[in-house]
Amino acid sequence: MSEPIITKKCAVCKQNKSVSEFYKRNISPDKLARLCKKCAKIENMNYVHTPNGRRSAYLSHKKYRNGNKQYYARHRLLSAIDRQIRPERYKAKDTIKIMVRKGAMPAASQCTCICGNQAYCYHHYSYELKHRLDVIALCNICHRAVHANRLKVLQL
């Protein structure tokens, strides 16, 4: 009988690594992928930014979307209803989008959150017309905390 494989050489970094550092791949002779997990992640991240990678991601999402048509139809319907119920909220959001597009405000992703992380979105203190530009850039975690009343942010 043959001895079980304990180590394997990665095809990219050329290092001998433990078998546990490779993904399983049933169609290969040794039942392991040719790249170690670390190199496979790097290769995958690089592939996503190529034209073929973007096309593959698009087709994958399209296949998922077609399989979940009811979910997306319901989501569009609820969004339309929400826009009718709370038009001031969407007008305030649209005002910020226009200001960012014109260059009058930096994008939220270019700002820093109060916790020090990169900001993701703007938080409105009020949706009233006179306060539409009174916003603060927050990361997702802080934004959720503000809405859950776990974090108090001073108004400008």
C-alpha positions in Angstrom: 0.0 0.0 0.0 1.1 3.6 -0.6 1.8 5.9 2.2 -0.6 8.8 2.8 0.6 12.2 1.6 1.7 14.5 4.5 3.0 17.5 2.6 2.5 18.9 -0.9 4.2 21.5 -3.0 2.2 24.5 -4.0 2.3 25.3 -7.8 2.6 29.0 -7.2 4.7 29.7 -4.1 6.7 26.4 -4.6 6.7 25.7 -0.8 6.1 22.3 0.8 3.0 22.7 3.0 0.8 20.5 5.1 -2.1 18.8 3.3 -4.5 20.8 5.6 -3.3 24.0 3.8 -4.9 22.9 0.5 -8.5 22.8 -0.6 -10.0 19.4 -1.5 -10.5 18.7 -5.2 -12.0 15.3 -6.0 -11.0 15.2 -9.7 -7.2 15.5 -9.1 -5.2 12.3 -8.5 -4.2 13.2 -4.9 -7.7 14.7 -4.2 -6.1 18.1 -3.4 -6.0 21.4 -5.3 -2.7 22.4 -6.9 -2.5 25.7 -5.0 -2.4 26.3 -1.3 -5.3 28.1 0.2 -3.4 31.4 0.5 -2.2 31.4 -3.1 -5.7 30.3 -4.3 -7.3 33.3 -2.5 -4.8 35.7 -4.2 -5.4 34.1 -7.6 -9.1 34.3 -7.2 -8.9 38.0 -6.1 -6.8 38.8 -9.2 -9.2 36.8 -11.5 -12.2 38.8 -10.3 -10.7 42.0 -11.8 -10.2 40.6 -15.3 -12.8 40.8 -18.0 -13.4 37.0 -17.8 -13.8 37.2 -14.1 -16.3 40.1 -14.2 -18.2 38.2 -16.9 -18.2 35.0 -14.8 -19.5 37.0 -11.7 -22.2 38.7 -13.8 -23.4 35.3 -15.2 -23.4 33.8 -11.7 -25.5 36.7 -10.3 -27.8 36.6 -13.3 -28.4 32.8 -12.7 -29.1 33.5 -9.0 -31.4 36.5 -9.9 -33.4 34.4 -12.4 -33.9 31.7 -9.8 -35.2 34.2 -7.3 -37.5 36.3 -9.4 -40.2 36.5 -6.7 -37.7 37.9 -4.2 -36.6 40.6 -6.6 -40.1 41.5 -7.7 -41.2 41.8 -4.0 -38.2 43.9 -3.2 -38.9 46.3 -6.1 -42.5 46.6 -5.0 -41.6 47.3 -1.3 -39.1 49.9 -2.4 -41.7 51.7 -4.5 -44.2 51.6 -1.6 -41.5 52.9 0.8 -40.6 55.7 -1.6 -44.3 56.8 -1.7 -44.8 56.5 2.1 -41.6 58.5 3.0 -40.8 60.8 0.1 -38.8 63.2 2.3 -36.3 60.5 3.1 -35.6 59.8 -0.5 -35.4 63.5 -1.4 -32.8 64.0 1.3 -30.8 61.0 0.0 -31.1 62.3 -3.6 -29.9 65.7 -2.5 -26.7 64.2 -1.1 -26.2 62.1 -4.2 -26.5 65.3 -6.4 -24.0 67.2 -4.1 -21.5 64.4 -4.3 -21.9 64.2 -8.1 -21.4 67.9 -8.5 -18.2 67.8 -6.3 -19.7 70.0 -3.6 -19.3 67.2 -1.0 -16.8 64.3 -0.9 -18.2 60.8 -1.3 -18.8 59.1 2.0 -16.2 56.4 1.2 -13.6 59.2 1.1 -14.4 60.3 4.7 -13.5 58.8 8.0 -16.1 57.6 10.5 -16.2 58.8 14.1 -14.7 55.4 15.2 -11.7 55.9 12.8 -12.7 53.4 10.2 -13.5 54.2 6.6 -17.0 55.7 6.3 -19.6 54.0 4.1 -22.6 56.3 4.0 -24.0 59.6 5.3 -26.4 59.7 8.2 -29.1 62.4 8.2 -30.1 64.0 11.4 -33.4 65.1 9.9 -35.0 64.8 6.5 -36.6 68.2 6.6 -35.7 70.6 3.8 -33.6 72.9 5.9 -31.6 70.0 7.4 -31.0 67.9 4.2 -27.3 68.8 4.1 -26.7 68.2 7.9 -25.1 64.8 7.6 -22.2 62.9 9.1 -20.2 60.1 7.4 -20.4 56.8 9.3 -19.3 53.2 8.8 -22.0 50.5 8.7 -21.4 49.4 12.3 -21.8 53.0 13.7 -24.7 53.8 11.4 -26.6 50.7 12.6 -25.7 51.7 16.2 -27.1 55.2 15.7 -30.4 53.9 14.4 -30.6 51.3 17.2 -30.1 54.2 19.7 -26.9 52.5 21.0 -24.7 55.4 19.8 -25.3 59.1 20.2 -23.9 61.4 17.6 -23.9 65.2 18.3 -25.8 67.2 15.7 -23.8 69.8 13.8 
